[in-house]
Amino acid sequence: MKIDVRINSLMPDNGSIKAIASINFGDCLAVKGVKVMEGKNGLFVSMPSQKGKDGNYHDICFPITPEFRSQLNSAVE
C-alpha cells in the first residue's frame, strides 16, 4: 500500500511534537491531525485521539498490526 505523508506544520524544537501531518493511504483513505513525535527510539507517528469520559486520551484510528505500524513510522522518517 502506498503511504503519502504531507507535513502541514513544523513545531518548534522545544518539545516532543515535531510536526502535524496528513496521511493518505493507498489513495483511498486520508487521516488528518497526525502528530510526528520524537521518542527515545526516534520518530514515530501518533494518531489522532480524543479525550474519553475516563479522562484518558484514546486513538480514533490506529494500525492493527505491528508490521503496518512499522511501515507507517518508516514513512515519516
C-alpha positions as CSV (number, residue, x, y, z in Angstrom):
1,M,0.0,0.0,0.0
2,K,1.3,3.4,-0.9
3,I,1.5,5.8,2.1
4,D,1.8,9.5,1.3
5,V,2.7,11.8,4.2
6,R,2.2,15.6,3.9
7,I,3.6,17.8,6.7
8,N,1.2,20.6,7.4
9,S,3.2,22.4,10.1
10,L,6.5,22.1,11.8
11,M,6.7,22.7,15.5
12,P,9.5,24.5,17.5
13,D,12.3,22.3,18.7
14,N,11.4,22.6,22.4
15,G,9.0,19.7,22.7
16,S,8.4,16.1,21.6
17,I,5.9,17.0,18.9
18,K,7.9,17.7,15.7
19,A,5.2,18.2,13.1
20,I,1.5,17.9,12.4
21,A,0.8,15.9,9.2
22,S,-1.9,14.4,7.0
23,I,-1.5,10.8,5.7
24,N,-3.1,9.3,2.6
25,F,-3.4,5.5,2.5
26,G,-3.4,4.0,-1.0
27,D,-5.3,6.9,-2.5
28,C,-8.3,5.5,-0.5
29,L,-8.3,7.0,3.0
30,A,-7.0,10.3,4.4
31,V,-6.2,10.9,8.1
32,K,-5.6,14.5,9.3
33,G,-4.2,15.6,12.6
34,V,-1.5,13.0,12.8
35,K,1.4,14.1,15.1
36,V,5.1,13.2,14.3
37,M,6.7,12.7,17.7
38,E,10.3,12.3,18.9
39,G,10.6,9.4,21.3
40,K,13.6,7.8,23.0
41,N,13.9,5.4,19.9
42,G,13.5,8.1,17.3
43,L,10.5,9.5,15.3
44,F,7.1,7.8,15.5
45,V,3.5,8.6,14.4
46,S,0.8,9.5,17.0
47,M,-2.6,9.0,15.5
48,P,-5.5,11.5,16.2
49,S,-7.1,11.0,19.6
50,Q,-9.9,12.3,21.7
51,K,-10.4,12.5,25.4
52,G,-12.8,9.9,26.8
53,K,-15.1,10.0,29.8
54,D,-12.4,8.3,31.8
55,G,-10.2,11.4,31.3
56,N,-7.7,9.5,29.2
57,Y,-7.0,10.0,25.5
58,H,-7.9,7.3,23.1
59,D,-6.8,6.9,19.5
60,I,-9.6,7.5,16.9
61,C,-7.8,5.3,14.3
62,F,-4.7,3.2,14.6
63,P,-2.6,0.5,12.9
64,I,-3.8,-3.0,13.9
65,T,-0.7,-5.0,13.1
66,P,2.9,-4.3,14.2
67,E,4.0,-4.6,10.6
68,F,1.7,-1.8,9.4
69,R,2.7,0.4,12.4
70,S,6.4,-0.1,11.4
71,Q,5.6,0.7,7.7
72,L,3.7,3.9,8.9
73,N,6.6,5.0,11.2
74,S,9.1,4.4,8.3
75,A,7.0,6.7,6.0
76,V,7.6,9.7,8.3
77,E,11.4,9.2,8.8
